[in-house]
Amino acid sequence: MSERWDEIIDWEKRRQSEDSFFEKLLHNHGVENVLDIACGTGFHSIHLAKAGFNVKAADGSEAMLAKTKENAKLYNVDFEVEKADWLKLTNTISEKYDAVICLGNALTHLFYEDYYRRALEQIYQVLNKGGILVADQRNYDAILETGYSSKHKYYYCGDEVEVKPIIIEDDFVRFAYKFSENEKYYLTLHPIRIDNLSQYILDAGFEKVETYGDFKKDYDKYDSDFIIQVAQK
């Protein structure tokens, strides 16, 4: 699905909906060096690099890394790109960073509490003191409690694909990405609740966690498509 991922995102619409949220957030925390551990096709790595941050992009998928490199050339930016496993991040990443970002609902590819804890402990180790973790997820609290809805405004903004869950259970949600009747893709993800992820982050050693809904500090828990958590080491 990596070849179609940019159609799901729609870079221009996503850029408009975010309104430089992450650039402003990182600047406010005095960040210079950023590790993007779920770079996907490179959207955030590229825009952060263009905004003046020193970026390293990583992902577990060779196909996504290839698209990141392709898009970086298209946008005329240059940064290091490397394959990395979140559970063994320090085996690959030896540098320390002011910020680690894990965006695009990526952490929910982890299905076990132990995996979340191990990944967050690894992230903690590659951060400078005072550095921040920025992670997001779909609003699974709302999905599990009130059902799925979407403003189709944040993150996945493409008009050529229909995205919706076809199975919703307490321990997994299966999403369908439909481009046409003959072209569908599926992702099964773990619907981690907001408070659970916050607690795992704190247990990893982070001092505090701030939460945003659809890029707003004051938000309605059941009217936000995506949740962003910011934690400081």
C-alpha positions as CSV (number, residue, x, y, z in Angstrom):
1,M,0.0,0.0,0.0
2,S,3.0,2.3,0.2
3,E,2.6,3.3,-3.5
4,R,-0.9,4.6,-2.7
5,W,-0.3,6.1,0.8
6,D,0.3,9.6,-0.4
7,E,-3.2,9.5,-2.1
8,I,-4.6,8.6,1.3
9,I,-2.9,11.5,3.0
10,D,-3.2,14.2,0.3
11,W,-0.2,16.2,1.4
12,E,-1.5,19.7,0.6
13,K,-4.8,19.1,2.5
14,R,-3.0,17.6,5.4
15,R,-0.6,20.5,5.5
16,Q,-3.5,22.9,5.6
17,S,-5.3,21.0,8.4
18,E,-2.2,20.8,10.6
19,D,-1.5,24.5,10.2
20,S,2.2,24.0,11.2
21,F,1.1,22.5,14.6
22,F,4.2,20.3,14.9
23,E,6.7,23.0,13.7
24,K,5.3,25.4,16.3
25,L,5.3,22.7,19.1
26,L,8.9,21.7,18.4
27,H,10.0,25.4,18.3
28,N,8.3,26.1,21.6
29,H,10.3,23.2,23.2
30,G,13.6,24.5,21.8
31,V,14.0,21.5,19.5
32,E,16.7,21.4,16.9
33,N,17.3,17.7,16.2
34,V,14.3,15.4,15.4
35,L,14.1,11.6,15.0
36,D,11.0,10.6,13.0
37,I,10.6,6.9,13.9
38,A,7.5,6.3,11.7
39,C,8.3,8.4,8.7
40,G,6.1,6.5,6.3
41,T,6.4,8.3,2.9
42,G,8.2,11.2,4.5
43,F,5.5,13.9,5.0
44,H,6.6,15.1,8.5
45,S,10.3,14.5,8.0
46,I,10.3,16.6,4.8
47,H,8.2,19.5,6.1
48,L,10.2,19.6,9.4
49,A,13.4,19.6,7.4
50,K,12.1,22.4,5.2
51,A,11.2,24.3,8.4
52,G,14.9,24.2,9.5
53,F,15.0,21.2,11.8
54,N,17.8,18.7,11.6
55,V,15.9,15.5,10.8
56,K,16.6,11.8,10.7
57,A,13.9,9.6,9.2
58,A,13.3,6.0,10.2
59,D,10.7,3.3,9.6
60,G,10.4,-0.4,9.8
61,S,9.2,-0.7,6.2
62,E,11.7,-0.7,3.3
63,A,8.9,0.3,0.9
64,M,8.0,3.3,3.0
65,L,11.7,4.3,3.3
66,A,12.0,4.1,-0.5
67,K,9.0,6.5,-0.9
68,T,10.5,8.8,1.7
69,K,13.7,9.0,-0.3
70,E,11.8,9.6,-3.5
71,N,9.7,12.4,-1.9
72,A,12.7,14.0,-0.3
73,K,14.3,14.4,-3.8
74,L,11.0,15.8,-5.1
75,Y,10.9,18.4,-2.4
76,N,14.6,19.1,-2.6
77,V,15.5,18.3,1.0
78,D,18.3,16.0,2.3
79,F,18.4,14.1,5.5
80,E,19.4,10.6,6.7
81,V,17.0,7.8,6.2
82,E,17.4,4.5,8.1
83,K,15.5,1.3,8.8
84,A,14.8,0.9,12.5
85,D,12.9,-1.4,14.9
86,W,11.2,0.4,17.7
87,L,11.7,-2.5,20.1
88,K,15.5,-2.4,19.4
89,L,15.8,1.3,18.6
90,T,19.1,1.8,20.4
91,N,20.7,-1.0,18.3
92,T,20.4,1.3,15.3
93,I,20.2,4.8,16.7
94,S,23.3,5.9,18.6
95,E,22.7,9.6,18.6
96,K,20.5,11.6,21.1
97,Y,17.7,13.8,19.9
98,D,15.7,16.8,21.2
99,A,12.5,15.2,19.9
100,V,11.3,11.8,18.8
101,I,8.0,11.9,16.7
102,C,5.9,8.8,16.0
103,L,2.9,10.0,14.0
104,G,0.2,8.7,11.7
105,N,-1.4,6.4,14.2
106,A,1.8,4.3,14.0
107,L,2.2,3.1,17.6
108,T,-1.1,1.2,17.3
109,H,0.7,-1.4,15.1
110,L,1.9,-2.7,18.5
111,F,-0.5,-5.2,20.1
112,Y,1.0,-6.1,23.4
113,E,1.5,-4.1,26.6
114,D,5.1,-5.4,26.8
115,Y,5.8,-4.1,23.2
116,Y,4.5,-0.6,24.1
117,R,6.6,-0.5,27.2
118,R,9.7,-1.7,25.4
119,A,9.3,0.8,22.5
120,L,8.7,3.7,24.9
121,E,11.7,2.8,27.0
122,Q,13.8,2.7,23.8
123,I,12.5,6.1,22.7
124,Y,13.3,7.5,26.2
125,Q,16.9,6.3,25.8
126,V,17.5,8.2,22.5
127,L,16.2,11.5,23.8
128,N,18.3,14.3,25.4
129,K,17.3,15.3,28.9
130,G,14.4,17.7,28.5
131,G,13.6,16.2,25.1
132,I,10.1,15.4,24.0
133,L,8.2,12.5,22.5
134,V,5.3,13.4,20.2
135,A,3.0,10.5,19.4
136,D,-0.5,10.3,18.0
137,Q,-3.3,7.8,17.6
138,R,-6.8,7.6,16.3
139,N,-9.4,8.4,19.0
140,Y,-10.0,4.8,20.0
141,D,-11.9,5.9,23.1
142,A,-14.5,7.4,20.9
143,I,-14.5,4.5,18.4
144,L,-14.9,1.9,21.1
145,E,-17.5,3.8,23.1
146,T,-19.6,5.6,20.5
147,G,-18.7,4.1,17.2
148,Y,-16.6,5.3,14.3
149,S,-17.0,8.7,12.7
150,S,-14.6,11.0,10.8
151,K,-14.6,14.7,9.8
152,H,-12.3,13.6,6.9
153,K,-10.2,16.7,7.7
154,Y,-7.2,15.5,9.6
155,Y,-4.3,13.2,8.6
156,Y,-6.1,11.1,5.9
157,C,-7.5,13.8,3.6
158,G,-7.4,12.1,0.2
159,D,-10.7,12.1,-1.8
160,E,-9.9,9.1,-3.9
161,V,-10.1,6.6,-1.0
162,E,-12.7,5.6,1.5
163,V,-11.3,4.7,4.9
164,K,-13.4,3.0,7.6
165,P,-13.2,0.2,10.2
166,I,-14.9,-3.0,9.2
167,I,-14.4,-4.8,12.5
168,I,-14.2,-3.0,15.9
169,E,-13.3,-5.1,19.0
170,D,-11.8,-4.2,22.3
171,D,-8.4,-5.6,21.3
172,F,-8.3,-4.9,17.6
173,V,-9.7,-2.7,14.9
174,R,-9.5,-3.7,11.2
175,F,-9.6,-0.8,8.8
176,A,-10.4,-1.0,5.1
177,Y,-8.9,1.4,2.6
178,K,-11.0,1.3,-0.5
179,F,-9.8,2.9,-3.8
180,S,-12.3,1.0,-5.9
181,E,-14.3,-2.2,-5.8
182,N,-11.3,-4.0,-7.1
183,E,-8.6,-2.3,-5.0
184,K,-8.9,-2.6,-1.3
185,Y,-6.3,-2.8,1.4
186,Y,-6.6,-3.7,5.1
187,L,-4.8,-2.8,8.3
188,T,-5.4,-4.4,11.7
189,L,-4.4,-2.1,14.6
190,H,-4.6,-2.1,18.3
191,P,-7.2,0.4,19.7
192,I,-5.2,1.7,22.7
193,R,-7.0,4.1,24.9
194,I,-5.7,7.6,25.7
195,D,-5.1,7.0,29.4
196,N,-3.4,3.6,28.8
197,L,-0.9,5.1,26.5
198,S,-0.3,8.1,28.8
199,Q,0.4,5.7,31.7
200,Y,2.8,3.6,29.6
201,I,4.6,6.8,28.7
202,L,4.9,7.9,32.3
203,D,6.0,4.4,33.3
204,A,8.9,4.7,30.8
205,G,10.3,7.6,32.8
206,F,8.8,10.6,31.2
207,E,7.9,13.5,33.6
208,K,4.5,14.6,32.2
209,V,2.1,14.1,29.3
210,E,0.1,16.7,27.6
211,T,-2.8,15.7,25.4
212,Y,-4.3,17.4,22.3
213,G,-7.4,16.5,20.3
214,D,-7.3,17.4,16.6
215,F,-4.4,19.8,17.3
216,K,-6.3,21.6,20.1
217,K,-5.4,21.7,23.8
218,D,-9.1,22.1,24.8
219,Y,-11.0,19.4,23.0
220,D,-14.1,17.2,23.3
221,K,-13.0,13.7,24.0
222,Y,-15.7,12.2,21.8
223,D,-15.6,14.8,19.0
224,S,-11.9,14.5,18.0
225,D,-10.7,12.2,15.3
226,F,-7.1,12.1,16.5
227,I,-5.3,12.4,19.8
228,I,-1.7,13.7,20.1
229,Q,0.3,13.1,23.3
230,V,3.4,15.1,24.1
231,A,5.8,13.9,26.8
232,Q,8.9,15.4,28.2
233,K,12.0,13.5,29.5
